[in-house]
């Protein structure tokens, strides 16, 4: 169906007049409108088999169509009967309606909101509980798509979907895990929700996913954002230290990540150290965090720089006595410069020394990165 539509919309090879093209386009639009009416009537009035076939036809038609076509289907009243089919005892009908709704919602905010308003979330949550991995992961993709619309977030956040998405983090396919992380990230930005989206059970699978992905990827940014949320609770912090290689993975993200993922990763390490310096200081130092933190004080976002400086202060040998206005590194280098060149030239000397130290730390970090790259297998998680 969609292939035929593409052929009809493609300009013919032989020259035609503008009027001829306009006539062809108008004819196709009339045919498409008639087809939309026909399919909507099948969904509303047909038996289960007719509804299932109509849902499959809708999916095919909108898969490569414009936003306008999706909007026309929504206006024709297809969303409510498709949502009703999600609760059908017939698995084929469920799958057909789920795929149709998913395609109708892509790049169409109104259809996303109308789908949730029509009551799609409870049956989607039930689909997440199925042993059928195909339907479960399609439901995950649907929740990801629907949660991208801000008005939908409170309803989905309160639905009980989050713990089921966390289960997929540990047992789903690669695509299922990626979709679950993105859906949980969408829900984590819901300010109206007073119930925590995540609990400590999410830490271990998130750490494992962060180990496997490229630290500068968008996926790593979402994963570290969720880990930063979890680092605010004692249970989350304990789970991070209990996870094999948890702190090392965060340190590697500080070294290798994008501006966003490094900001979140240093935020996690800072939360750990601020909660109990005696418990976490040695654990962080033992994973070689200092070079990455030093570089971050110069190269990170303003938030990451401040967090890195605060963390470096906590990692000093002596307990923190008071909050320093500048970074520990800058203070140490300034003191050295003052003794060498005198107070009048200390600022200029310190700036040069700091630049040299950061350059050296970057070279050391790069050597470590190259060594790890030579000894590691390719990542399984996509970089998108």
C-alpha positions in Angstrom: 0.0 0.0 0.0 2.7 2.5 1.0 4.9 1.5 -2.0 2.0 2.2 -4.4 1.5 5.6 -2.8 5.2 6.4 -3.2 5.0 5.5 -6.9 1.9 7.7 -7.4 3.5 10.6 -5.6 6.8 10.4 -7.6 6.9 12.8 -10.6 6.6 10.8 -13.9 9.7 10.6 -16.1 8.0 12.3 -19.1 7.4 16.1 -18.9 4.0 17.1 -17.7 2.4 20.5 -17.2 2.0 22.1 -13.8 -1.8 21.7 -14.1 -1.3 18.0 -14.8 0.8 17.5 -11.7 -1.7 19.4 -9.6 -4.5 17.2 -11.0 -2.5 14.0 -10.2 -1.8 15.2 -6.7 -5.5 16.1 -6.1 -6.6 12.7 -7.4 -4.2 10.9 -5.1 -5.3 13.0 -2.1 -9.0 12.1 -2.8 -8.0 8.5 -3.1 -6.1 8.6 0.2 -9.0 10.4 2.0 -11.4 7.7 0.7 -9.0 5.0 2.0 -8.7 6.7 5.4 -12.5 6.8 5.7 -12.8 3.1 4.6 -10.2 1.9 7.1 -11.6 4.0 9.9 -15.1 2.5 9.3 -13.6 -1.0 9.3 -12.0 -0.3 12.7 -15.2 1.2 14.2 -17.8 -1.2 12.8 -16.0 -4.4 11.5 -15.5 -7.7 13.2 -12.1 -8.6 14.8 -10.6 -9.9 11.6 -11.6 -6.8 9.7 -10.3 -4.6 12.5 -7.0 -6.5 12.5 -6.6 -6.1 8.8 -7.5 -2.4 8.9 -4.9 -1.9 11.7 -2.2 -3.6 9.5 -3.2 -1.4 6.5 -3.0 1.8 8.6 0.5 0.8 9.8 1.7 0.3 6.2 0.1 3.5 5.0 1.5 5.8 7.7 4.9 4.2 8.1 6.5 6.4 5.4 3.8 9.0 5.1 3.8 12.7 6.1 2.7 14.1 9.4 -0.5 15.3 7.7 -1.5 11.8 6.9 -1.0 10.7 10.5 -3.1 13.7 11.6 -5.9 12.8 9.1 -6.1 9.3 10.5 -6.2 10.7 14.0 -9.0 13.0 13.0 -10.9 10.1 11.4 -11.3 8.5 14.8 -9.0 5.5 14.5 -7.1 5.9 17.8 -9.9 4.9 20.2 -10.8 1.6 18.4 -7.0 0.8 18.1 -6.5 1.4 21.8 -9.5 -0.9 22.6 -7.8 -3.7 20.5 -4.8 -3.6 22.8 -6.8 -5.5 25.4 -8.0 -8.1 22.9 -7.4 -11.8 23.9 -6.2 -12.3 20.3 -2.4 -11.6 20.2 -2.5 -10.9 16.4 -5.0 -8.1 17.0 -2.9 -6.7 19.9 0.2 -6.7 17.8 -1.5 -5.1 14.7 -3.1 -2.3 16.8 0.1 -1.7 18.7 2.1 -1.3 15.5 -0.5 1.0 14.0 -0.6 3.2 17.2 3.2 3.3 17.3 3.4 4.5 13.7 0.5 7.0 14.2 2.3 8.5 17.2 5.8 9.0 15.6 6.5 12.7 14.9 2.9 13.6 15.8 2.4 15.2 19.2 -1.4 15.3 18.9 -1.7 11.6 18.2 0.6 10.9 21.1 -1.6 12.8 23.6 -4.8 11.4 22.1 -3.5 7.8 22.4 -2.8 8.3 26.1 -6.1 10.1 26.6 -7.9 7.2 25.0 -6.6 4.9 27.7 -3.6 3.2 26.1 -1.3 3.2 29.1 -2.9 0.4 31.3 -3.0 -2.1 28.4 0.6 -1.2 27.4 1.7 -1.9 31.0 -0.1 -5.3 30.8 1.8 -6.0 27.6 5.1 -5.3 29.5 4.3 -8.1 31.8 3.9 -10.7 29.0 6.4 -13.5 28.4 6.1 -12.8 24.7 9.3 -10.8 24.2 8.2 -9.4 20.8 5.0 -7.8 22.2 6.8 -6.7 25.4 9.5 -4.8 23.4 6.9 -3.3 21.1 5.1 -2.0 24.2 8.4 -0.6 25.4 8.9 1.2 22.1 5.3 2.6 22.3 5.9 3.9 25.9 9.1 5.5 24.8 7.3 7.2 21.9 4.3 8.3 24.0 6.5 9.5 26.9 8.2 12.0 24.6 5.1 14.2 24.9 5.2 16.3 28.1 1.4 16.0 28.8 1.7 12.2 28.8 4.5 11.9 31.4 2.5 12.1 34.6 0.1 9.4 33.5 2.8 7.0 32.4 5.0 7.8 35.4 2.1 6.9 37.8 1.1 3.7 35.8 3.7 1.3 37.3 5.5 1.1 33.9 8.9 2.1 35.3 9.7 -1.1 37.3 8.8 -3.2 34.3 11.1 -1.1 32.1 13.9 -1.7 34.6 13.4 -5.4 34.2 13.9 -5.0 30.4 17.2 -3.3 31.2 18.5 -6.6 32.4 16.8 -9.1 30.1 15.7 -7.4 26.9 17.3 -7.3 23.5 19.8 -4.5 22.7 17.1 -2.4 21.1 14.7 -3.2 24.0 17.4 -2.0 26.5 18.0 1.2 24.5 14.3 2.0 24.4 13.8 1.2 28.1 16.7 3.6 29.1 15.3 6.4 26.8 11.7 5.9 28.2 13.0 6.0 31.8 15.0 9.1 31.0 11.9 10.8 29.5 9.9 9.9 32.6 12.6 11.1 35.0 12.0 14.7 33.7 8.4 14.6 34.9 8.2 17.3 37.6 4.6 16.5 38.5 5.4 13.0 39.6 6.0 12.7 43.4 6.8 9.0 43.3 10.4 8.1 42.5 10.7 6.6 39.0 13.7 4.4 39.8 14.9 2.3 42.7 18.3 0.7 43.4 17.4 -2.4 41.3 18.1 -0.2 38.2 21.7 0.5 39.2 23.4 -2.8 38.2 21.9 -3.0 34.7 22.6 0.7 34.1 26.2 0.3 35.1 26.5 -2.8 32.8 25.0 -0.8 29.9 27.4 2.1 30.6 30.3 -0.3 30.5 29.4 -1.5 27.1 28.5 1.7 25.3 30.6 4.5 23.9 31.0 7.0 26.8 30.4 10.1 24.5 27.2 8.7 23.0 23.6 10.0 23.6 22.8 6.7 25.2 25.6 7.2 27.8 24.2 10.7 28.5 20.8 9.2 29.3 22.3 6.4 31.3 24.5 8.6 33.5 21.6 11.0 34.0 19.6 8.1 35.5 22.6 7.0 37.6 23.0 10.6 39.0 19.3 10.4 40.1 20.0 7.1 41.8 23.1 8.4 43.5 20.9 10.7 45.7 19.7 7.7 47.7 21.7 5.6 50.1 20.4 2.4 48.5 21.5 3.6 45.1 25.0 4.5 46.3 25.4 1.1 47.9 24.3 -0.6 44.7 26.9 1.4 42.7 29.8 0.2 44.9 28.4 -3.4 44.9 28.2 -3.4 41.1 31.3 -5.0 39.6 33.4 -2.1 38.2 30.8 0.5 39.0 33.1 3.3 40.2 35.7 2.5 37.5 33.0 2.8 34.8 32.1 6.2 36.2 35.7 7.3 36.3 36.1 6.2 32.7 33.1 8.2 31.7 34.6 11.3 33.3 37.7 10.7 31.1 36.0 9.7 27.9 32.5 11.1 27.9 30.7 14.0 26.2 30.1 17.3 28.1 26.8 15.9 29.3 27.8 12.5 30.4 31.0 13.7 32.2 28.8 16.3 34.1 26.5 13.5 35.2 29.3 11.0 36.0 31.2 13.5 38.1 27.9 14.3 39.8 27.6 10.7 40.8 31.1 10.5 42.2 30.6 13.7 44.1 27.3 12.4 45.6 29.2 9.3 46.8 32.0 11.2 48.4 29.8 13.9 50.0 27.6 11.2 51.5 30.5 9.5 53.3 34.0 10.7 52.5 35.7 8.0 54.6 33.9 5.2 52.7 34.2 6.4 49.1 37.4 8.5 49.0 39.8 5.6 48.6 37.5 3.7 46.3 37.4 6.7 43.9 41.2 7.4 44.2 42.0 3.7 43.6 40.3 3.9 40.2 42.6 6.7 39.0 40.1 9.5 39.0 42.5 12.4 39.5 43.6 13.0 35.8 40.1 13.1 34.5 39.0 15.4 37.3 41.9 17.8 36.7 41.0 18.0 33.0 37.4 18.5 33.8 38.2 21.6 35.9 39.4 23.3 32.7 37.4 21.6 29.9 34.0 20.7 31.4 30.8 22.6 31.5 30.6 25.2 34.3 28.6 22.8 36.4 31.1 19.9 35.7 34.1 22.2 36.5 32.6 23.2 39.9 31.7 19.6 40.7 35.2 18.4 39.8 36.8 21.1 42.0 34.6 20.2 44.9 35.4 16.5 44.5 39.1 17.1 44.2 38.9 19.1 47.5 37.2 16.1 49.1 39.8 13.7 47.8 42.7 15.6 49.5 44.7 13.8 52.2 43.5 16.2 54.9 39.8 16.5 55.8 38.0 19.5 54.2 37.9 22.4 56.7 36.2 25.0 54.7 34.8 25.5 51.2 37.4 27.0 48.9 36.5 29.8 46.5 38.8 28.3 43.8 39.8 24.7 43.0 42.2 22.8 45.1 44.5 22.4 42.1 44.6 26.1 41.4 45.4 26.8 45.1 48.3 24.2 45.2 49.8 25.5 41.9 49.5 29.1 43.1 51.3 28.4 46.3 54.1 26.7 44.4 54.3 29.6 41.9 54.5 32.1 44.7 57.4 30.4 46.3 59.3 30.1 43.0 58.6 33.5 41.3 57.2 35.6 44.1 53.7 36.8 44.8 53.8 39.5 42.0 54.3 36.9 39.3 52.5 34.0 41.0 49.2 34.3 39.0 50.9 34.2 35.6 53.2 31.3 36.6 50.4 29.4 38.1 48.3 29.7 34.9 51.2 28.4 32.8 51.9 25.5 35.2 48.2 24.6 35.3 48.1 24.5 31.5 51.1 22.2 31.4 49.6 19.9 34.1 46.3 19.6 32.3 48.1 18.9 29.0 50.1 16.2 30.7 47.0 14.7 32.4 45.3 14.6 29.0 48.3 12.8 27.5 48.2 10.2 30.3 44.4 9.8 29.9 44.8 9.3 26.1 47.5 6.6 26.7 45.1 4.8 29.1 42.2 5.1 26.6 44.4 3.7 23.8 45.5 0.8 26.0 41.9 0.0 26.9 40.8 0.2 23.3 43.5 -2.2 22.3 42.4 -4.8 24.9 38.6 -4.4 24.7 36.1 -6.0 22.3 33.8 -3.8 20.3 30.8 -2.3 22.1 27.5 -3.9 21.6 25.4 -1.0 22.5 24.8 1.5 19.6 26.3 4.9 19.8 23.1 6.8 19.1 
